[in-house]
Amino acid sequence: MTTFRTPADAAEARAIQDTLRVRVVLDEPGPPPGTGRATGVDVAYDEERDVVVAAAVVLDAATLDVVAETTAVGRVTFPYVPGLLAFREIPTVLAALEALPVDPGLVVCDGYGRAHPRRFGLASHLGVLTGLPVIGVAKNPFTFTYEQPGPRRGDSSPLLDGDEEVGRALRTQDGTKPVYVSVGHRTGLDNACAHTLLLARDFRQPETTRRADALCRQVLREATA
């Protein structure tokens, strides 16, 4: 694992992104969907107290049963800057991942990978630091354009920056808003979408994200009570 370095300011953070971006692996397909484990990571903040809680929840990718879960509590050490959210979240997310008693398998972030202005969102940053296959599944399309996918589960359309496809808008349930899937590290886009559909069996968001979101919110309430 590569050591995380907290930048002094936004300019240094962007320089770190530029340095690490060249290490993103884009020519591996990733683990086969529905096999092994899939781990959701998410964070919750108490901005007034500068507290951040990260959760990592490992699911059996075939059954979606919980295999293991961990949390970590940290301090917010970097201000909110659009495009640099990873620097607020990664230290605590790394702590949660490192505490897992099992191999996480594929990691699913509630955020972006290649679908990022610098092509280096949280999912890519986390993948490079850990060496794990990582994908991003976001609730919003950030600054990119797309045509609405068809109305049925599995319909998708390219998420575009000009002519470049940086991810996909993917309909995970009939008639719901799409999610926005992008490659983080060591996984192809087709594979990332297939994983997302299998993990979003009953809801719009992947079960990995739903479980991690609920857990980190619960621990944040307890930590700040």
C-alpha positions in Angstrom: 0.0 0.0 0.0 1.2 3.5 -0.9 1.3 5.9 2.1 -1.3 8.7 2.0 0.1 12.2 2.2 -2.1 15.1 3.3 -1.4 18.1 1.0 -0.9 21.6 2.4 -3.3 23.2 0.0 -5.4 22.7 -3.1 -2.5 23.2 -5.5 -0.4 20.5 -3.8 -3.5 18.2 -3.8 -3.9 18.6 -7.6 -0.2 18.0 -8.1 -0.5 14.7 -6.1 -3.5 13.7 -8.3 -1.4 14.4 -11.4 1.5 12.3 -10.0 -0.6 9.3 -9.0 -3.0 9.3 -12.0 -0.4 7.7 -14.3 -0.4 4.7 -12.0 -4.1 3.9 -12.6 -4.4 0.5 -14.3 -7.1 0.5 -17.0 -6.2 -2.7 -19.0 -7.5 -5.3 -16.5 -11.1 -6.5 -16.7 -11.4 -7.0 -13.0 -13.0 -9.8 -11.0 -15.9 -11.6 -12.6 -19.3 -10.2 -11.5 -21.1 -12.2 -8.9 -18.0 -14.0 -7.6 -15.8 -13.5 -4.6 -16.4 -10.4 -2.4 -17.5 -6.9 -2.9 -16.8 -4.2 -0.3 -18.7 -0.9 0.0 -17.0 2.1 1.5 -18.7 5.3 2.5 -18.2 8.2 5.0 -20.3 10.5 7.1 -19.3 13.9 8.5 -20.0 16.1 11.5 -18.7 19.3 10.1 -19.1 21.3 13.3 -16.9 18.9 15.2 -14.6 18.1 12.3 -15.3 14.4 12.7 -15.5 11.9 9.9 -16.5 8.3 10.1 -15.7 5.7 7.4 -17.3 2.3 7.1 -16.3 -0.7 5.0 -18.8 -3.5 4.6 -17.8 -6.7 2.9 -20.6 -8.7 1.1 -20.5 -12.1 -0.6 -20.9 -11.0 -4.2 -23.3 -13.8 -5.1 -25.6 -13.8 -2.1 -25.1 -10.2 -0.8 -24.8 -11.5 2.7 -22.5 -9.5 5.0 -19.1 -11.2 5.5 -17.4 -8.5 7.6 -17.7 -4.9 8.5 -15.4 -2.3 10.1 -15.5 1.4 10.9 -12.9 4.1 11.6 -13.3 7.5 13.2 -11.0 10.4 12.2 -10.6 14.1 11.9 -11.3 16.2 8.9 -7.9 17.5 7.9 -8.6 19.0 4.5 -11.2 21.6 3.4 -14.0 20.9 1.0 -12.8 21.7 -2.5 -14.7 20.4 -5.5 -12.7 17.7 -7.3 -10.5 17.1 -4.2 -13.0 15.3 -2.0 -10.7 12.2 -1.7 -8.3 14.2 0.5 -11.0 14.6 3.1 -12.1 10.9 3.0 -9.2 8.6 2.1 -7.3 8.6 5.4 -10.3 7.3 7.4 -11.4 5.0 4.6 -8.0 3.4 4.5 -8.1 2.8 8.2 -11.5 1.1 7.9 -10.2 -1.1 5.0 -7.0 -2.0 6.9 -9.0 -3.2 9.9 -11.0 -5.7 7.8 -10.3 -9.4 8.8 -10.8 -10.6 5.2 -9.7 -9.6 1.7 -12.2 -7.0 0.5 -12.2 -8.1 -3.1 -13.8 -5.5 -5.4 -14.2 -2.1 -3.6 -17.2 0.0 -4.5 -17.0 3.8 -3.7 -19.9 6.2 -3.5 -18.2 8.6 -5.9 -16.1 8.8 -9.0 -13.1 7.2 -10.7 -12.4 8.3 -14.2 -15.5 10.4 -14.2 -13.6 13.3 -12.6 -12.3 16.5 -14.2 -8.7 15.3 -13.6 -9.6 11.6 -14.3 -8.6 10.8 -10.7 -11.6 10.7 -8.4 -11.9 8.9 -5.1 -12.2 5.4 -6.7 -9.0 5.9 -8.7 -7.1 7.4 -5.8 -8.1 4.6 -3.4 -7.3 1.9 -6.0 -3.8 3.3 -6.6 -3.1 3.5 -2.9 -4.3 0.0 -2.0 -3.7 -1.9 -5.3 -7.3 -3.2 -5.1 -9.8 -3.3 -8.0 -12.1 -0.3 -7.3 -15.1 1.2 -9.1 -17.1 4.4 -8.5 -20.9 4.4 -8.4 -22.2 7.9 -7.9 -25.6 9.4 -7.3 -25.0 12.4 -9.5 -23.2 13.0 -12.8 -20.8 15.7 -11.6 -20.1 18.0 -14.5 -20.5 15.6 -17.4 -23.2 15.2 -20.0 -25.3 12.1 -21.0 -28.4 11.1 -22.8 -31.1 9.6 -20.6 -30.7 5.8 -20.7 -33.8 3.7 -21.5 -36.4 3.2 -18.8 -35.6 -0.5 -17.9 -33.1 -2.0 -15.6 -29.7 -2.5 -17.3 -30.2 0.3 -19.9 -27.2 2.7 -20.0 -25.8 5.6 -21.9 -22.2 7.1 -22.1 -21.2 9.7 -19.6 -19.3 12.1 -21.7 -16.6 14.8 -21.4 -16.7 16.2 -25.0 -16.2 13.0 -27.1 -14.6 11.0 -24.3 -16.6 8.4 -22.5 -15.6 8.7 -18.8 -18.3 6.5 -17.4 -21.9 5.4 -17.9 -25.3 6.4 -16.7 -26.8 3.1 -15.7 -30.5 2.3 -14.9 -30.4 -0.2 -12.0 -34.2 -0.4 -11.4 -37.1 0.1 -13.8 -38.2 3.7 -13.9 -35.7 5.1 -11.3 -33.0 7.7 -11.8 -29.8 6.2 -13.1 -26.5 5.9 -11.2 -23.2 7.0 -12.7 -20.6 4.2 -12.9 -16.9 4.8 -13.6 -13.7 2.8 -13.5 -11.4 3.4 -10.6 -8.5 1.0 -10.9 -7.9 -2.5 -12.3 -11.5 -2.9 -13.6 -13.1 -2.4 -17.0 -16.2 -0.2 -17.5 -18.4 -3.1 -18.9 -17.4 -5.1 -15.8 -18.0 -2.2 -13.5 -21.6 -1.9 -14.8 -22.2 -5.6 -14.5 -21.0 -5.6 -10.9 -23.2 -2.6 -10.2 -26.3 -4.3 -11.6 -25.8 -7.5 -9.5 -25.1 -5.4 -6.4 -28.2 -3.2 -6.9 -30.5 -6.2 -6.9 -33.4 -4.5 -5.1 -32.6 -0.8 -4.9 -31.2 2.0 -7.0 -27.9 2.0 -5.2 -25.7 -1.0 -4.8 -26.2 -2.9 -1.6 -22.5 -2.3 -0.8 -23.1 1.4 -0.7 -26.4 1.2 1.2 -24.9 -0.9 4.0 -21.8 1.2 4.3 -23.8 4.4 4.3 -26.1 3.1 7.1 -23.2 1.9 9.2 -21.1 5.1 9.0 -24.1 7.2 9.9 -24.9 5.1 12.9 -21.4 5.2 14.2 -21.2 9.0 13.6 -24.3 9.5 15.7 -22.8 7.4 18.5 -19.4 9.1 18.2 -20.9 12.6 18.5 -23.7 11.9 21.0 
